[in-house]
Amino acid sequence: MNNHPVLRAPGFLYRDQELHCERVPLHELAAQFGTPLYVYSATTIRERFRAFRRAFGRARHTICYSVKANSNLAVLRLLQRLGAGFDVVSGGELARMLKVDRRAAEDVVFSGVGKTADEIAAGLRAGILMFNVESESELAVLARCAARARKKARVALRVNPHIETETHPYISTGLREHKFGVAIEQARTLYARIREENYLDPAGISVHIGSQITDMEPFRQAMLRVAELVRQLAADGHRIRYIDAGGGLGISYTGEDDFPARAQAYAQAVLAPLRGLKIHLLLEPGRALVGPAGALLTRVLYIKSNDHKRFVVVDAGMNDLVRPVLYAAYHEIVPVAHRDGVRRAEVDIVGPVCETGDFLARDRQMPMLSEGELLAVLDAGAYGMSLASNYNTRGRPAEVMVEGAKARLIRRRETAADMMRGERK
Ligand SMILES: *Cc1c(COP(=O)(O)O)cnc(C)c1O
């Protein structure tokens, strides 16, 4: 029984030829809750959070989990109990945090290039830690909202450090041509403006250079530029207390993932350029904490051949997991019932949605599959459910959190009635 593929996701492993999440057999979850189904390992999230925190050791820091990676309330609650802060990018995400715990707002940073005045006002009311401001115009709106609320807003400018990253173009954010942040050369002028405002406190600097970055050098380069800016601003008479290094630490979708080592290397890259600065560091990991903690369970509906191509039609589609078509992302897909030594064949694994882009894998070597069997799409804990849609009026999947031998439904499957709520005929 030892020919099982080694799965990197530590929460997902074969026992007696059956894929489990922690101690729960996945076929039992599929029988109980149906498919497609997102399954998360609480232990994996907890271990990754702790490894990340350990990597930053005694450096003064707060880990502000990026809510958009996976915004289920149970995931947020779990991380909040571990001591996480949060990075939100909308009024909706802020509302989630307030639902989890009113006091959680104290450790919330608000990012995003298009905050509305209403969203800003909500952030002020909640008393969040800091606004990461992305333009001069947003600064003016924030100043107006803060004055009206008579609340001083802590501000970090999100600077664009012009750093190249080797990631998918849609998730690279640190170049001049991207819509994010303000050019780092403009920062000194803008901090001078912030200081003139009675209700703005120029507290920090933030950067976020992109997502799924596995080379540590770009992080180091970005921090070198930020450290230089902090020194320039100090010379101008500003005292910057917070540096927000953003998120972006990548995970391995294909191979071994020694996360503690990876987190250490990342912490090194971020911390080394900041040596000697008296600042509180904020970090905004999303994917790195939750990606490998989740799998999408799906059932094979049909197997068909057109010409020489073989298609495995499953019940999960691009509306459930859009990453393959949106980012050309690779997800390992494995049968829940493992058997040794079976023949393999090249197949496309496709969903039921009426789009050619509706695939989970293309030209993939898979063991011979049969109709009705269960597959697990691994490393789907980040940007899976949070990007799910109702396209084709398909209800979004249910979500289950597993801890040890216990499984808990943390979001029920969406029904047709849920989807039509709010519409009028
Ligand atoms: C998306 C995002 C993150 C999280 O990115 P990951 O790659 O998931 O770590 C952090 N900060 C900001 C501003 C973001 O937009």
The ligand as a Tripos MOL2 file, in Angstrom:
@<TRIPOS>MOLECULE
LIG
   15    15     1     0     0
SMALL
NO_CHARGES

@<TRIPOS>ATOM
      1 C1         -4.2200   40.0980   -3.0440 C.3       1 LIG1
      2 C2         -3.4430   40.9260   -2.0980 C.ar      1 LIG1
      3 C3         -2.7070   40.3190   -1.0710 C.ar      1 LIG1
      4 C4         -2.5690   38.8200   -0.9090 C.3       1 LIG1
      5 O1         -1.8230   38.2530   -1.9260 O.3       1 LIG1
      6 P1         -1.3540   36.7080   -1.8210 P.3       1 LIG1
      7 O2         -0.6280   36.4940   -3.0830 O.co2     1 LIG1
      8 O3         -2.5640   35.8870   -1.7030 O.co2     1 LIG1
      9 O4         -0.4650   36.6080   -0.6240 O.co2     1 LIG1
     10 C5         -2.0700   41.1400   -0.1660 C.ar      1 LIG1
     11 N1         -2.1430   42.4970   -0.2610 N.ar      1 LIG1
     12 C6         -2.8340   43.1060   -1.2510 C.ar      1 LIG1
     13 C7         -2.8710   44.5830   -1.2860 C.3       1 LIG1
     14 C8         -3.5000   42.3430   -2.1930 C.ar      1 LIG1
     15 O5         -4.1640   42.9480   -3.1800 O.3       1 LIG1
@<TRIPOS>BOND
     1     1     2 1
     2     2     3 ar
     3     2    14 ar
     4     3     4 1
     5     3    10 ar
     6     4     5 1
     7     5     6 1
     8     6     7 2
     9     6     8 1
    10     6     9 1
    11    10    11 ar
    12    11    12 ar
    13    12    13 1
    14    12    14 ar
    15    14    15 1
@<TRIPOS>SUBSTRUCTURE
     1 LIG1         1 GROUP 0 **** ****
